[in-house]
Structures are given as C-alpha cells and as structure tokens.
Amino acid sequence: MTDLKKAAQQALEALEEATNYTGCEAWSPSMTDECLAVAVTLRAALEQPEQERKLTDEVIADLWHQNGGFHHHFARALERWLKGQA
C-alpha cells in the first residue's frame, strides 16, 4: 500500500470514528452530510486498484524537461516517481 493510500485509509478511519462519536449530534446536518460524502469518496478511492506505472521513454523525457535538464534535479524527480510520490 502506498503512502497516499495509507494516509487515505487513516483519514477514512478517523472520519468514521468522528461521525460515530456520540457528540456529533451537535454538528449541523450539512456538516454531517459533508463528512459522509468525504467518507464515501475516500472509500471509493481506496477500493480502486492501483494503476501499474511503467517507466517509459515519455515519462523519462517529461521528467527531464520538467527539471530543466539539470541532472541532479532529474535524478531526484526520477527517484520520487519510482517511489510513487510524483
């Protein structure tokens, strides 16, 4: 599971815990509706399979041009891409 998916899972759990909290009756109905909408969105995002990422010539070229042709910036961008952070 990627860091982003872990964070989304933690956010979903916290949101569900907050909406199940007995004090949430004091929340406005619109806030409760918004919380439930966010929970539905997070759950849907977590259920989608991760897309396979392939390091293609196009990806390499995009990373190179995005970093102005500076090899040290390109190397860091490539490292972030490989870790799924970019």
N, C-alpha and C positions, 0 to 999 in steps of 0.2 A: 504494500500500500504506500503510495507516495505521501510526502509531507502534506501536500494540499488535501488529499483525501483524509488523512489523519485529522487535520485541523477541521475539516468539514464534519467529520464524524463526532469530534469533541463538541463542536458548536451545536450540532443537532441534539446530542445528549443533554447539553446544558439548557438548550431551549425547551426540550421536552420536560426536563426537570422543573424549569421555571414555570411552565404553563400548568404543570400538575400540582404546583405548590398551592397550599390552601389559601394563601393570601392573595392569589391572583384574582379573586372576585372583586378586589378593589380596582383592578385595571379597567380602563374603558373598554367597551366592546370592540371598538376599532383597533385598539392595541392588541387585544387577544386575537382578532381576525388576522392582523398583520403577522403576529408570531406564528400562527398556524400556517399562513401562506409561506412564510420563510421555511418552516419545518418541512412542508410538502416539497418545496423547491430543493432543499438540501437532500432530502431522501431520494428524490428523482435523480439528482446529480450523482449520488453515491451508488445508485443501482446500475448506472450506465457502465458498460465495460470500458476499460482504459483503451484508448486507441494505440495501436502499435506505431511507434515512432521509428522512422528509418533515416539514417544519416545519408542523405543523397547529395549529389553534386549541387543541386539547387539550394539545399539547406546550408551547405558549406559556403557557397557564393553569397547567400544572403547574410550570413553571419560575418563574413569578411567585409562586405560593403557597409554593413551597419556599424562596424567598428573602425571605419576609416582606413582600413589597410594596415593598422598597427598590430603587429603580430602578437604582442603581449595582451592587448585587449581582446583580440580574436581568440587567443588560447583560453582566456577566462570565460568568454561567451560560449565557446565550444564546451568547456567543462560544465557550465551551468545547463546548457542544452542537454548534455548527456545525462545529467542528474535529474532532468525533468523540471528544472527550476525556471526555464525560459521558454 
